[in-house]
Protein backbone atom coordinates (compact mmCIF):
# COMPACT_ATOMS: atom_id res chain seq x y z
CA UNK A 1 0.00 0.00 0.00
CA UNK A 2 2.93 2.30 0.59
CA UNK A 3 4.31 1.92 -2.92
CA UNK A 4 4.90 5.11 -4.84
CA UNK A 5 5.06 7.22 -1.70
CA UNK A 6 6.06 10.80 -2.40
CA UNK A 7 8.58 12.62 -0.32
CA UNK A 8 8.12 16.20 0.79
CA UNK A 9 10.87 17.25 -1.60
CA UNK A 10 9.15 15.70 -4.62
CA UNK A 11 5.84 17.25 -3.57
CA UNK A 12 7.36 20.70 -3.27
CA UNK A 13 9.04 20.40 -6.66
CA UNK A 14 5.77 20.28 -8.56
CA UNK A 15 5.06 23.10 -11.05
CA UNK A 16 2.50 24.69 -8.73
CA UNK A 17 5.06 25.17 -5.97
CA UNK A 18 7.81 26.20 -8.37
CA UNK A 19 5.57 28.93 -9.77
CA UNK A 20 4.72 30.15 -6.26
CA UNK A 21 8.42 30.38 -5.36
CA UNK A 22 9.22 32.27 -8.56
CA UNK A 23 6.41 34.75 -7.90
CA UNK A 24 7.58 35.28 -4.34
CA UNK A 25 11.09 36.07 -5.58
CA UNK A 26 9.78 38.46 -8.23
CA UNK A 27 7.61 40.25 -5.69
CA UNK A 28 10.53 40.63 -3.28
CA UNK A 29 12.81 41.98 -6.02
CA UNK A 30 10.15 44.46 -7.11
CA UNK A 31 9.77 45.68 -3.53
CA UNK A 32 13.52 46.14 -3.21
CA UNK A 33 13.72 48.04 -6.49
CA UNK A 34 10.86 50.32 -5.45
CA UNK A 35 12.46 51.10 -2.10
CA UNK A 36 15.77 51.85 -3.79
CA UNK A 37 14.04 54.11 -6.27
CA UNK A 38 12.51 56.05 -3.38
CA UNK A 39 15.84 56.12 -1.56
CA UNK A 40 14.56 54.30 1.51
CA UNK A 41 17.91 52.61 2.07
CA UNK A 42 19.41 55.99 3.00
CA UNK A 43 18.93 58.01 6.14
CA UNK A 44 16.35 60.79 6.12
CA UNK A 45 19.04 63.50 6.17
CA UNK A 46 20.81 62.05 3.14
CA UNK A 47 17.51 61.78 1.30
CA UNK A 48 16.85 65.48 1.94
CA UNK A 49 20.20 66.57 0.45
CA UNK A 50 19.51 64.56 -2.70
CA UNK A 51 16.05 66.08 -2.93
CA UNK A 52 17.51 69.58 -2.91
CA UNK A 53 19.78 68.94 -5.88
CA UNK A 54 17.37 67.21 -8.23
CA UNK A 55 14.31 69.30 -7.45
CA UNK A 56 12.20 66.17 -7.21
CA UNK A 57 10.24 65.85 -3.99
CA UNK A 58 10.04 62.55 -2.17
CA UNK A 59 7.09 62.34 0.18
CA UNK A 60 7.81 60.27 3.31
N, C-alpha and C positions, 0 to 999 in steps of 0.2 A: 504493500500500500504506500510505502514511502519512496517508491521509485520516482525519479524525475523531480526530486525536491529542489526547490530554488533557494539559493542563498540570498542573503540580503544584498550582497554586492551585485548579483545578476538582476535582482529586482530593480535596484536603483539605476542600473545602466540601460533601462528601457528608454525608448525615444521620448516618452512623456516627461520623464525625470531629467533627461539631458536637456530638453527644451527649457524646462523650468530653471535649470542651473544657468543656462546661457542667458535667459532673460534677466535673472537676478544680477549677473555680472554686468550686462548692458545697462541696467538701471543704476547700479552703483557707479559705473564709469560716467554716466550722464550727470549724476548728482555731483560727482567730483568736479567735472568740467564746469558745471554751472557755478559751483562755489568759487572755483578759481577765476572764472570770468568776473564774478562780483568782487573778487579780492578778499574773500572771507578767510583766507589763510594768513592774512597779515593782521597786524594790530590795528586798532581803530585810528591811532595817530598817523600811522604810515598810510592808511587808506585816505585820510584827509589830505595829506601832502600831494598824493597822486591826483586827487580830485581837483586840486587847485590848478595844476598844470594843464590838464586836458580839457577842463571846462565842463566835463560830463559829471553829473551829480549822481551819486550812489545813495539811495535811500536805505538806511539801516543804522 
